[in-house]
């Protein structure tokens, strides 16, 4: 364990013909992404407080929480339509309220909730209060989307500078497919979509690009090395050569996220589950999506025969 | 790539040592006061505390400006001896309409109004804050210039920050931060405050206090007050209105001190105040002239009390009574001492985390961090052997360097930031995996150990840069557009990517090179 590696992920000389499954990969991906887009419109994302606004109060009652009493206490205090649910321990309750239009009314709601709780269960401790006005949540949402959009654009530009355009298009199309699937995952799991999730999606974007860059890098290198090899074989070869690395890095990031999912507490576990999903999607898309797209785009451009091979290699430099 | 000159070796090791030194302050309290003991600050979500985002009501700022302008315009026209005039503020267009003038007096009116404008000069040109337009029908428009309004808004925000700071300081909160955000917002961060109710009460009032004479002849049951008067509600008596002269007799801005106290005779809570010299003079003058008449103490358009002046008050000291509790009297005293806010503040976002929850979050984050760290290290040891352990050494150093840089920047560590640290660790070893896989391929291609290591490091290098650059860019964007805890995440990841580039390439290479020189192995453990 301390000198020689104990295990290899895949044995040397593995030659899996991934490009045979190119249609299957693309079709499955297209179906999943289309379904995700449909899910995005209905039932839609479960927007967290950052993006929807409103009031969330987490409180700890002295004894086991009596939800009926809390609900009626809140109603008596002037907040009839509060969502009250258990949160972790039996003494902990989570109270959610929609955001009123007027910003100052949000603060009024907080006061009413506090008063109602004290009346329903005297001695209740407020653990956390989040109150986000409508104007702020709209701004946070806009900024979150800007961060996502501009990041994608910069990734496109970066890859375009470093590689041929076919690679950039392949990467960005794959990234869009990855992101849509992640959004589908969020819709199905009902995990709250908030700023932390934007962070998760950006990390998945960064990770997934990283993965594609490594595979692309190898393809570019092999394009120079094997000037006559058909593109399809060359892509398969490149994927196989980098397979140990692809899986190795996926596993370390996966292992790093795993404890967050289990012990990280409410906010971080939602983040971590999304990350775990993203790692699986990002890794598989490098092989089954990004590579086939390149094969289709590059079949007649990156390599058409020995005559153009030299040109392609020159371009690659 | 494996050759390290002495200087280079010393630099790499020196940087690592510097990292350890800079990260140390987080583990121990400062042994001496003169040491630059910079530590990572914990975010409010980890240490508990309250974050309030407040918006300055800019409409109120212009409204206020327009109303005072209207008041001074009337006064100027009166003093110029004009018999007929009408001054109407137009809030939507941010201007005053002066009409109803006697024909022939327009020029005189304009002349009387012009001194109201104040000009600011920037050395090249001077600009006036008012624009006067004489219209064909004889009326005059006094428009607030847009640049002057922007200036005034800026000033209002600056002034608000100062007053918010004074009010919060009076409550004894340790280490509050009050900063401006954007055009019209103020961020207040109150570490350790699990219930910000008191502070919200203190910041919720503009606390503009004025002393007015009352109009005893006015009938308050009429729908509109007589000219020059306004009807204001009396605190503690719903439905009761008091007719108050619009003209401010003495301004609350002339107070120098205000203290809550108990009236020895009645036991009620009152606020005792002291005027400065201007206030003292004006107060003495008014009270001398109006003995036997009531005057009104008005706070934010509500009459606190309207006592009858029994005798002239010459010493500049007075007392406000008005159904106070110990708390509300203290709060009012704090607000009066701090001064009035130029405009109301609206709390548009609040994030409060109790200290208990913060401690829970730290524990959860720390457990996850420890488990994740062990898992990654075990993985690298199992799958990459000796070179994996080199990567693990680099990983530990990476963590230390990350903490060091965050300390130097005095960055804020948030809960998502802790997740960022863990992810950085997971991704940092990617560079080592790339190098190791590459070396392995080179060995299989028949290279000698030294050649393989050399070529492996060199060839993996560009891939490492490419793959990290994109992740780096994405998180810089998150830092620019994100707010609050998520910025902490972006910071740890971007810094972590930078430090991992150093440790994964420089440090592991140095370890490999030293190992090779010491052992001269015939085969590599890959």
Interface residues (C-beta under 8 A of the other chain):
Chain A: X1 X2 X3 X4 X5 X6 X7 X8 X9 X12 X58 X60 X103 X104 X106 X107 X110 X111 X114 X125 X126 X127 X128 X129 X130 X131 X132 X133 X135 X136 X140 X143 X144 X146 X147 X150 X151 X154 X155 X158 X159 X162 X195 X196 X198 X199 X202 X203 X205 X206 X207 X209 X210 X211 X213 X214 X217 X241 X242 X244 X245 X248 X249 X251 X252 X253 X254 X255 X256 X257 X258 X259 X260 X262 X263 X264 X265 X267 X268 X271 X272 X275
Chain B: X53 X55 X194 X195 X197 X200 X346 X347 X348 X349 X350 X351 X352 X353 X354 X356 X357 X360 X361 X364 X365 X367 X368 X369 X371 X372 X375 X376 X379 X380 X381 X382 X383 X384 X385 X386 X388 X389 X415 X416 X418 X419 X422 X423 X425 X426 X427 X429 X430 X433 X434 X437 X440 X441 X444 X462 X463 X466 X467 X468 X469 X470 X471 X472 X473 X474 X475 X477 X478 X480 X481 X482 X483 X484 X485 X486 X489 X490 X493 X525 X526
